[in-house]
Amino acid sequence: MSAVLKTTPAMHPDEWAARVQLAACYRIFDMLGWTEMIYNHITVRLPGSVSGTAKQFLINPFGLHYSEVTASNLLKIDIQGNKLDDNPWPVNPAGFTIHAAIHDNVDGAHCVMHTHTTNGLAVACTQGGLAQNNFYSAQLDGMVAYHDFEGITVHADEAPRLLASMGNKPLLILRNHGLLACGETLPLTLVRLWTLQRACDIQVTQAALGPAIPVSEAVARKTTHDSFQFDARFGAGQDVFDALVRRVDRIDDSYKN
């Protein structure tokens, strides 16, 4: 099966723009090493100009590596994970269970990202979770929730418990499992997840060196308030996303197909 499909001439330009942006993000994840063979997902909700009042989403085709994802082969699905186009690739039910719950119930969850990075999962396996002891974790004060491990996420009955665990926080550490981020835009979601990932990277490395210097709650609160990368006045991650897309373009711009 070809990893590249023909585009639909009648496709709404807003859908095509969303497809290109999401495909670029999959390539960014690949470049950063945030891949797990064919597993894990980044999903975005299509704008109302495309779907009207219906909730429609884009997700990676199950079976493709992130390096193979393109704008045209992304799957369009509904909130139940049913395909809405003639794309021959399947949907991963374990992939959309969490995403559907968040997209459907969390205000502003335009984009949802989930990873199984080594250091992210390592921190998710610790009793204490994310440590408040470094520059990056200090930017996430009050932004991180936790959800206990219930096995592979294929059961819809887990959704209410996951949502209760998440509350109104944009970052979720799935204990024994991995990291998750959501946001009003894809770039904002990316910088949130990147910051959490960096905090986990530093934490795992630091743990080998002995006791850490803790960051006080007051300093963490101030640091989070001063973290401009999440601020809409400074692009809310758009500049970071654009810079990473330029890097991807220099490597391989076939995601635009």
For each residue, the residues with C-beta under 8 A, 3 or more apart:
1: 63 88 89
2: 5
3: 64 68 69 70 73
4: 70 72 73 254 257
5: 2 70 72 73 87
6: 72
7: 11 16 71 72 257
8: 11 85
9:
10:
11: 7 8 15 16
12: 15 16 49 50
13: 16 17
14: 17 18 46 47 49 50
15: 11 12 18 19 46 50 76
16: 7 11 12 13 19 20 71
17: 13 14 20 21
18: 14 15 21 22 44 46 47 50 58
19: 15 16 22 23 58 71 72 74
20: 16 17 23 24 71 255 256
21: 17 18 24 25 44 186
22: 18 19 25 26 42 44 58 71 74 186
23: 19 20 26 27 69 70 71 74 255 256
24: 20 21 27 28 245 248 255 256
25: 21 22 28 29 42 186 190 241
26: 22 23 29 30 42 60 66 67 69 255
27: 23 24 30 31 66 67 69 248 251 252 255
28: 24 25 31 32 190 241 244 245 247 248
29: 25 26 32 34 35 42 66 115
30: 26 27 33 34 35 65 66 67
31: 27 28 244 247 248 251
32: 28 29
33: 30 117
34: 29 30 115 117 197
35: 29 30 40 65 66 67
36: 39 40 115 116
37: 65
38: 62 63 64 65
39: 36 92 95 116
40: 35 36 95 114 115 116 178
41: 59 60 92 95 96 99 112 113 114
42: 22 25 26 29 59 60 111 112 113 114 186
43: 57 58 59 96 99 103 111 112
44: 18 21 22 57 58 110 111 186
45: 55 56 57 103 109 110 111
46: 14 15 18 50 51 56 57 58 76
47: 14 18 50 51
48: 51 52 53
49: 12 14
50: 12 14 15 18 46 47 56
51: 46 47 48 54 55 56
52: 48
53: 48
54: 51 78
55: 45 51 78 79 103 104
56: 45 46 50 51 76 77 78 84
57: 43 44 45 46 76 77 78 79 96 99 103
58: 18 19 22 43 44 46 74 75 76 77
59: 41 42 43 74 75 77 91 92 95 96 99
60: 26 41 42 64 66 69 74 75 95
61: 64 69 73 74 75 87 89 90
62: 38 89 90 91 92 95
63: 1 38 89 90
64: 3 38 60 61 68 69 73 89
65: 30 35 37 38 68 69
66: 26 27 29 30 35 60 69
67: 26 27 30 35 252
68: 3 64 65 73
69: 3 23 26 27 60 61 64 65 66 73 74 255
70: 3 4 5 23 73 74 254 255 256 257
71: 7 16 19 20 22 23 74 255 256 257
72: 4 5 6 7 19 257
73: 3 4 5 61 64 68 69 70 87 89
74: 19 22 23 58 59 60 61 69 70 71 87
75: 58 59 60 61 83 85 87 89 91
76: 15 46 56 57 58 83 84 85 87
77: 56 57 58 59 80 81 82 83 84 91 96
78: 54 55 56 57 81 82 84
79: 55 57 100 103 104
80: 77 100
81: 77 78 91 93 96 97 100
82: 77 78 91
83: 75 76 77 87 91
84: 56 76 77 78
85: 8 75 76
86:
87: 5 61 73 74 75 76 83
88: 1
89: 1 61 62 63 64 73 75
90: 61 62 63
91: 59 62 75 77 81 82 83 95 96
92: 39 41 59 62 95 96
93: 81 96 97 154
94: 97 152 153 154
95: 39 40 41 59 60 62 91 92 98 99 114
96: 41 43 57 59 77 81 91 92 93 99 100
97: 81 93 94 100 101 153 154 155 156 158 159
98: 95 101 102 112 114 153 159 162 180
99: 41 43 57 59 95 96 102 103 112 114
100: 79 80 81 96 97 103 104 159
101: 97 98 104 105 156 159 162 163
102: 98 99 105 106 109 112 162 163 166 180 182
103: 43 45 55 57 79 99 100 106 109 112
104: 55 79 100 101
105: 101 102 109 159 163
106: 102 103 109 163 166 168 182
107:
108: 182 183 184
109: 45 102 103 105 106 112 182 183
110: 44 45 182 183 184 185 186 189
111: 42 43 44 45 182 183 184 185 186 188 189
112: 41 42 43 98 99 102 103 109 180 181 182 189
113: 41 42 180 181 182 189 190 193
114: 40 41 42 95 98 99 174 178 179 180
115: 29 34 36 40 120 178 179 180 193 197
116: 36 39 40 120 121 177 178
117: 33 34 120 121 178 179 197 200
118: 121 122
119: 122 123 197 200 201 203 204
120: 115 116 117 123 124 173 178 179 196 197 200
121: 116 117 118 124 125 176 177 178 179
122: 118 119 125 126 200 204
123: 119 120 126 129 130 173 200 203 204
124: 120 121 129 173 174 175 176 177 178 179
125: 121 122 175 176
126: 122 123 129
127:
128: 131
129: 123 124 126 144 146 173 175
130: 123 137 140 144 173 196 199 200 203
131: 128 134 137 203 212 214
132: 137 138 141 214 215 217 220
133: 137 203 206 212 213 214 215
134: 131 137 138 199 202 203 206 212 215
135: 138 139 202 223
136: 139 140 195 196 198 199 202
137: 130 131 132 133 134 140 199 202 203 215 220
138: 132 134 135 141 215 219 220 223 224
139: 135 136 195 199 223 224 227 229
140: 130 136 137 143 144 171 195 196 199 224
141: 132 138 217 220 221 223 224
142: 169 221 224
143: 140 169 170 171 192 224
144: 129 130 140 169 171 172 173 196
145: 165 166 167 169 171 172 173
146: 129 165 172 173 175
147: 161 162 165 166 172 173 174 175
148: 165 175
149: 174 175 176 177
150: 153 155 158 161
151: 155
152: 94
153: 94 97 98 150 158
154: 93 94 97
155: 97 150 151 158
156: 97 101 159
157: 160
158: 97 150 153 155 161 162
159: 97 98 100 101 105 156 162 163
160: 157 163 164
161: 147 150 158 164 165
162: 98 101 102 147 158 159 165 166 172
163: 101 102 105 106 159 160 166
164: 160 161 167
165: 145 146 147 148 161 162 172
166: 102 106 145 147 162 163 169 172
167: 145 164
168: 106
169: 142 143 144 145 166 172
170: 143 181 182 183 189 192
171: 140 143 144 145 179 180 181 192 193 196
172: 144 145 146 147 162 165 166 169 179 180 181
173: 120 123 124 129 130 144 145 146 147 179 180 196
174: 114 124 147 149 177 178 179 180
175: 124 125 129 146 147 148 149
176: 121 124 125 149
177: 116 121 124 149 174
178: 40 114 115 116 117 120 121 124 174
179: 114 115 117 120 121 124 171 172 173 174 193 196 197 200
180: 98 102 112 113 114 115 171 172 173 174
181: 112 113 170 171 172 189 190 192 193 196
182: 102 106 108 109 110 111 112 113 170 189
183: 108 109 110 111 170 186 188 189 192
184: 108 110 111 188 236
185: 110 111 188 189 236 237 238
186: 21 22 25 42 44 110 111 183 189 190 241
187: 190 191 235 236 237 238 240 241
188: 111 183 184 185 191 192 230 236 237
189: 110 111 112 113 170 181 182 183 185 186 192 193 237
190: 25 28 113 181 186 187 193 194 237 240 241 244
191: 187 188 194 195 229 230 236 237 240 241
192: 143 170 171 181 183 188 189 195 196 230 237
193: 113 115 171 179 181 189 190 196 197
194: 190 191 197 198 240
195: 136 139 140 191 192 198 199 227 229
196: 120 130 136 140 144 171 173 179 181 192 193 199 200
197: 34 115 117 119 120 179 193 194 200 201
198: 136 194 195 201 202
199: 130 134 136 137 139 140 195 196 202 203
200: 117 119 120 122 123 130 179 196 197 203 204
201: 119 197 198 204 205
202: 134 135 136 137 198 199 205 206
203: 119 123 130 131 133 134 137 199 200 206 207
204: 119 122 123 200 201 207 208
205: 201 202 208 209
206: 133 134 202 203 209 212
207: 203 204 212
208: 204 205
209: 205 206
210:
211:
212: 131 133 134 206 207
213: 133
214: 131 132 133
215: 132 133 134 137 138 219 220 223
216: 219 220
217: 132 141 220 221
218: 221 222
219: 138 215 216 222 223
220: 132 137 138 141 215 216 217 223 224
221: 141 142 217 218 224 225
222: 218 219 225 226
223: 135 138 139 141 215 219 220 226 227
224: 138 139 140 141 142 143 220 221 227
225: 221 222
226: 222 223
227: 139 195 223 224 230 231
228: 231 233 234
229: 139 191 195 234 236 237 240
230: 188 191 192 227 236 237
231: 227 228 234 236
232: 235 236
233: 228
234: 228 229 231 239
235: 187 232 238 239 240
236: 184 185 187 188 191 229 230 231 232
237: 185 187 188 189 190 191 192 229 230 240 241
238: 185 187 235 241 242
239: 234 235 242 243
240: 187 190 191 194 229 235 237 243 244
241: 25 28 186 187 190 191 237 238 244 245
242: 238 239 245 246
243: 239 240 246 247
244: 28 31 190 240 241 247 248
245: 24 28 241 242 248 249
246: 242 243 249 250
247: 28 31 243 244 250 251
248: 24 27 28 31 244 245 251 252 253 255
249: 245 246 253
250: 246 247
251: 27 31 247 248
252: 27 67 248 255
253: 248 249 256
254: 4 70 257
255: 20 23 24 26 27 69 70 71 248 252
256: 20 23 24 70 71 253
257: 4 7 70 71 72 254
